[in-house]
Amino acid sequence: MGSATFDIGECLGARGNTKAKKFKNGGTVFLHVAQSQGAGLLRLQMKGIKLTNVEGFMKKSDPFFELSCKRDSAGGLTWDNVFRSKVIHDSLDPNWETAVVPLSSLCQGDLDKPILVTVFDFESSGKHVPMGQFETSVKGLKSAETGGSEDMGKAFVLKQKGKDVGKVIVMKAEVAGVESITTQMAATRITVAPAVVAAPVAFKPGPVPATFKSPSNQPTFIDYVSGGCEFNVSVAIDFTGSNGDPRQPGTLHYLHKDGQLNDYEKAIKAIVTVLAKFDSDQSYPVLGFGAKYGGVVRHCFQCGPTAEVHGIQGIIDAYRQTFKSGLVMSGPTDISQVIQTAAARAKSQQQAARAAGKQAYGILLIVTDGAVSDMQQTANAMNACSDAPLSIVIVGVGNADFSSMRFLDDHSQPPGTPDIAQFVQFNEHCRNSDDLSAATLHEIPTQLVSYFQRNGIQPLPAISREDEDIVVDMEEEDIDLSLDFRDDGDIVVASGGVKVQDTFVSGFGR
């Protein structure tokens, strides 16, 4: 009927964690991303007893069953099918084989959560006929387990339009990979005190928030994103003289006449593509550092004619326009001012967001070719800004010695100061987009959660959006490619597809 490809990061970054795409031949598919909760498996074996035949004269039904969990979707509470058994042909007393179902999908780890068991008569047309249903829970299934005997006293009664249409016996219901049900039931009677918080984090006294979770179940990055936490990405670019003459081919800032991207542009496009998934308005301040204007070295200046640009192409355009602004590439490499500027912006945006009942978090991307000139000054700036809702991703381009940048990544002074920096050497990850994404986002989730938890800020309730409020994208058409597999291990696009000279492609090459 059609197919659509989604990027999980883009879905997670979208409002309500939901994206939609329209098929070329009609129809729309919606994808909602939710955090996996709970662990363990349910091994379930059931048997039907004297089911009412719905097949017709001289035939018997072909029963199978489905397990559904209750979800709070855009349209309200709905039953969502998570498992379908195999079909037992020509039987009104079907003995289904053991089903193995992850508890994370069946009940999100909540053994009391309602489960709907529905029995159908299989039809090859796909219009399966309902034979009855009953509602229970994992604990209910466990309580009804007969251990293999046909104990009718524990059987579930199938109902169809208010009538009894047979019974279902739970022959086996084993829960593995979680605490015993007895232990879980006992745990529900334990009250967790809000003072149970690991040192050295200090919380101000006051009422326990309604969303308080015990330390064993702390809020996660997904919780904050699902609650609508808005990401604000800033980009800072190194214009120091160590990058070389931008008019000379081979230098890091060389602007190709044929539209190819230089190393800075490749890094910006690749990294911002990852971060942009969590920035809904796609508006970015672009800053520069390390250049002279009017004979004065500027360690933080605006790139492009506007304070913010739109989209990745807007960043590239602002970067290129900077070379026409009369700058003189100079030095030293001082990133302390761009850090302070980004931190002040992040604090202001979070304050404004909180006043409006929302949340905001800043990400500063610094693209540079080498070491900072004053390590201690930079470390001090990071420490001074460690109380801001900000993560700093430093991307090294070229092949310089980046040992000092790695030091900044690991540096924390004084002890206990939150780590807000992450260093990524672009050349080590530029041939694999998944590897680059992992390196870029490696520390951001922990840093975000750490900031909000230090300040006693819990995630907002997950955003739910109605289908009509979701922007629907058109699914891209398939692209036919012809590939040559060479003896040296390289894979070359022989024909088809699109020009890839200015795109970030993974999977090609050795």
C-alpha positions, 0 to 999 in steps of 0.5 A, a space after each residue: 500500500 506504500 512505505 515511508 522512512 522516518 528518522 527517529 531523532 526527527 520524530 523525537 524532536 517534533 512536538 508531541 514526538 510525532 511525525 507524519 508522511 503522505 503516500 504518493 498514491 494516497 493515505 497518511 502514516 503517523 509515527 509516534 516515538 515513546 520511551 521504552 519502559 519496563 523490562 522482562 518478558 511474559 511467556 503466555 500459553 492459553 487454550 480456548 474452550 467451547 468457543 462459539 462458531 462464527 464460520 458458518 454451516 459445516 465449517 469450524 472457525 480458525 481462531 487466533 488471539 491478539 493482546 492489546 495495551 491501552 495507550 493515551 494517543 492523540 485521539 484519547 485512550 485507545 487499544 493498541 495491538 502489540 501481539 498476534 498469535 498463530 492461527 489454529 485451523 478448524 477448532 473451537 477448542 484451540 490450544 495456542 502455542 506459547 507466546 513470548 511478549 516483552 513487558 515494555 510493549 505490553 504494559 510498560 512494566 506496569 503489571 496492573 495495567 489493563 490488557 485486552 485479549 481478543 479472539 478472532 476467526 481468521 479470514 484470508 481476506 483480512 476481514 477477521 471476525 471477532 469471536 469474543 474478548 476479555 480484559 485483564 492484566 499481567 497480574 490477572 493472567 498470573 492469578 488465573 494460571 492453572 499450571 497446565 490443567 483445565 481448571 474451569 474455575 479460573 477460566 476467563 469468559 469471552 464476551 461478544 456483544 454482551 453474550 458469553 461465547 466461550 472460555 479461555 484458560 491460562 495454561 501458563 503465565 510466566 513473568 521473567 526478567 523482573 522482580 517477583 509480583 509479590 515483591 512488587 506488590 509489597 513495594 507499592 506500600 513503601 513511601 519514598 521520602 523526597 529527601 532521598 537524594 544523592 549528595 552533593 546535589 541539594 534541594 530547597 525544602 518545600 512540597 514534593 512536586 506531583 511528578 516526583 520520581 524515586 531515585 531508582 526511576 529518575 526522569 530521563 532525557 526522553 521525559 524532558 523532550 516528550 514534555 516539549 523542552 525546546 532546544 536552541 542551537 547556536 553556532 560559533 566559527 573559528 576565523 583565526 589565521 591558523 586556518 590558512 588563506 581562504 583564497 588558497 585551495 587546500 586550506 580549511 576555509 577555502 571557498 570552492 567555486 564549483 559549490 563543493 563544501 570545505 571542511 568547515 561547511 561539511 562539519 557544520 552541515 553534518 553536526 547541525 543536521 544532528 542537532 537540528 532535529 531537536 530545534 523546532 524553529 530552525 533559527 540559529 545565531 551564527 557567531 565568529 571569533 578570532 578576526 580583526 575588524 578595524 584593527 581590533 581583534 574580535 572574539 565574538 561577532 555576528 556572522 551574516 546580516 541578521 542576528 539569527 538565520 533560518 536552516 542549515 543553508 542559512 548558516 552556510 550563507 552567513 558563514 560565506 558572507 562573513 568573508 565579504 565583511 572586511 575581516 582580517 583573519 588573526 588570533 589568538 583563539 579565544 572561545 571564552 566570549 562565545 561561551 559566555 554569550 551562549 550561556 547568557 542566551 540560554 539562561 534568558 531563554 529558559 527563564 522566559 520559557 519557564 515563565 510561560 510554563 515551558 522549558 528550554 535548553 541551549 546547545 553551543 556548537 563551536 567549530 575550530 581548527 586547533 587549540 585555544 590560546 589560553 586554556 585556563 581562561 577557557 576552563 574558567 569561562 566554562 566553569 563560570 557558565 556551568 550553572 546555565 542550561 547549556 551544552 557545548 559541543 566543540 568540533 575539531 576540523 582538520 588534522 591539528 593536535 586536539 589534545 588540549 580540546 580533549 582536556 577541556 572535555 574532561 576538565 572540571 574545576 573545582 571538583 563537582 562542577 558540572 561537565 558541560 563540554 563535549 569534544 568531537 574530532 570531525 575527521 574521526 567520524 565524517 564517514 559514518 553518520 551514525 557514528 557522528 550522531 553518537 559522538 555528538 549527542 553522547 553527553 548532551 542527554 546526561 547534561 540536560 537531565 543533570 541541569 534540570 535535576 540540580 535545579 529541581 525542575 521536573 519534566 512537563 507532561 508529555 505533549 499529545 497532538 491531534 492528527 490534524 495539528 501534525 505537519 504532514 510531509 510527502 514521502 520521498 520517491 525511491 532513488 535507483 542506484 547502480 553500484 560498482 563493487 571494486 576489488 579494493 573494497 570501495 563502492 562507487 555509484 556508477 549511475 542514478 541517484 543525485 549529486 552527492 558532492 555537498 551531502 553527508 553520506 554514510 555507507 560508502 567507501 571501505 
